[in-house]
Amino acid sequence: MKLPELSLAPMAGYSDAAFREICRQWGAEMTYSEMIAARAVLMGTAKLPEDACVIQLFGADPSELAEAAELVERRAVWINLNAGCPVKKVVKKGAGAALLKDLRRLRMIVREMRKRIKKALSVKIRIGWEKDETERIVALLVEEGVDLVEVHGRTATQMYSGGAKRDVFERIRRTFEIPVFASGDIYTPEDVEELLNKGANGVLFARGAVGKPWIFKATRLWLENRERYNPFFDERRATVLKHLRLLAEEKGERKAVLEFRKFIAPYTRGMRDAKEFRKLAMKLEDFERLYRIFDEFFSSSFLDPPGLQASRF
Ligand SMILES: Cc1cc2nc3c(=O)[nH]c(=O)nc-3n(C[C@H](O)[C@H](O)[C@H](O)COP(=O)(O)O)c2cc1C
């Protein structure tokens, strides 16, 4: 399989089936599921993706993770282990980035998972728990036969502060042959170009794709033709409305309205009268009304130049 260059990152609460589909339509070459607890897979309570995506698992127990990986393997393009999530709820159970504090456990987990699945196995890491230990961690993953590593260039204790390090990709490339995807502060085609030049084989768009799923197409056009791309409002409107419809199909109208709230600000960033619009949209509970006001808002904005800002939240 040719490695994808431009992927949608795993994002709990965001990279659900609806958003994955929207990103694919805008050129995402691969998408990752939200993180799924290995234990939930074993108990049969996990909501598993039905589309072709990378399935990300999290957990702390080697045999649980290996068994879960085996169970979901059939549905996944490949399996990804979350060894980078710094959120307290996850870390206190010994999962996510906590594995970077316990490299023996990380090794056991990867070894068990590797033994149990035939498809590719990737591991998403931060560069260390408290200090940059990239080489040590990647060496371990290479030794255990991991196929790909996704690196968010911050330590776990940094959470989201400071900038994501980019020199790690040059360092990894110098020392290892394993394919690497870059993550962290990727908002523009130039960010991607820089990371690919530093030796990353691909990138994961995370916050940079929220409210701006066309970033995949914009990046592809930039890399290939040095062409700038910014969709007109009719295309943005079609995207937002489709996203809403997909979400309703996936989760029902009521839940769709609530879950779409986190996309309202990102999708309307930089637009005229966005503040008033958001205030109204955030209050609505009725799907049809929300759908209609989005339709009208984007229709009446056709004279504005497309916003040029990167999407941040
Ligand atoms: C809301 C949110 C949820 C996330 N959920 C996950 C997750 O489930 N699994 C994971 O490996 N990373 C998760 N991440 C981390 C992202 O995949 C990415 O590595 C990180 O946001 C850095 O990229 P960015 O600076 O371009 O956003 C999440 C990030 C955000 C903002």
The ligand as an SDF file (V2000), in Angstrom:
LIG
                    3D

 31 33  0  0  0  0  0  0  0  0999 V2000
  -10.1640   17.6170   20.7350 C   0  0  0  0  0  0  0  0  0  0  0  0
   -8.9860   16.7300   20.4930 C   0  0  0  0  0  0  0  0  0  0  0  0
   -9.1210   15.3590   20.6350 C   0  0  0  0  0  0  0  0  0  0  0  0
   -8.0280   14.5130   20.4190 C   0  0  0  0  0  0  0  0  0  0  0  0
   -8.1890   13.1710   20.5310 N   0  0  0  0  0  0  0  0  0  0  0  0
   -7.1540   12.3460   20.2550 C   0  0  0  0  0  0  0  0  0  0  0  0
   -7.3270   10.9380   20.2660 C   0  0  0  0  0  0  0  0  0  0  0  0
   -8.4210   10.4140   20.4920 O   0  0  0  0  0  0  0  0  0  0  0  0
   -6.2310   10.1690   20.0030 N   0  0  0  0  0  0  0  0  0  0  0  0
   -5.0010   10.7140   19.7200 C   0  0  0  0  0  0  0  0  0  0  0  0
   -4.0460    9.9840   19.4800 O   0  0  0  0  0  0  0  0  0  0  0  0
   -4.8250   12.0470   19.6860 N   0  0  0  0  0  0  0  0  0  0  0  0
   -5.8690   12.8620   19.9280 C   0  0  0  0  0  0  0  0  0  0  0  0
   -5.6920   14.2170   19.8360 N   0  0  0  0  0  0  0  0  0  0  0  0
   -4.3820   14.7440   19.4300 C   0  0  0  0  0  0  0  0  0  0  0  0
   -4.3350   15.0300   17.9280 C   0  0  0  0  0  0  0  0  0  0  0  0
   -4.4410   13.8460   17.1730 O   0  0  0  0  0  0  0  0  0  0  0  0
   -3.0330   15.7590   17.5380 C   0  0  0  0  0  0  0  0  0  0  0  0
   -1.9440   14.9070   17.7390 O   0  0  0  0  0  0  0  0  0  0  0  0
   -2.8220   17.0330   18.3360 C   0  0  0  0  0  0  0  0  0  0  0  0
   -4.0160   17.7980   18.3980 O   0  0  0  0  0  0  0  0  0  0  0  0
   -1.7260   17.9040   17.7400 C   0  0  0  0  0  0  0  0  0  0  0  0
   -2.0710   18.3320   16.4660 O   0  0  0  0  0  0  0  0  0  0  0  0
   -2.5960   19.8390   16.1580 P   0  0  0  0  0  0  0  0  0  0  0  0
   -1.7000   20.7700   16.9410 O   0  0  0  0  0  0  0  0  0  0  0  0
   -2.4180   19.9740   14.6710 O   0  0  0  0  0  0  0  0  0  0  0  0
   -3.9980   19.9140   16.6170 O   0  0  0  0  0  0  0  0  0  0  0  0
   -6.7680   15.0630   20.0700 C   0  0  0  0  0  0  0  0  0  0  0  0
   -6.6460   16.4420   19.9320 C   0  0  0  0  0  0  0  0  0  0  0  0
   -7.7250   17.2800   20.1250 C   0  0  0  0  0  0  0  0  0  0  0  0
   -7.5550   18.7630   19.9430 C   0  0  0  0  0  0  0  0  0  0  0  0
  1  2  1  0
  2  3  1  0
  2 30  2  0
  3  4  2  0
  4  5  1  0
  4 28  1  0
  5  6  2  0
  6  7  1  0
  6 13  1  0
  7  8  2  0
  7  9  1  0
  9 10  1  0
 10 11  2  0
 10 12  1  0
 12 13  2  0
 13 14  1  0
 14 15  1  0
 14 28  1  0
 15 16  1  0
 16 17  1  0
 16 18  1  0
 18 19  1  0
 18 20  1  0
 20 21  1  0
 20 22  1  0
 22 23  1  0
 23 24  1  0
 24 25  2  0
 24 26  1  0
 24 27  1  0
 28 29  2  0
 29 30  1  0
 30 31  1  0
M  END
$$$$
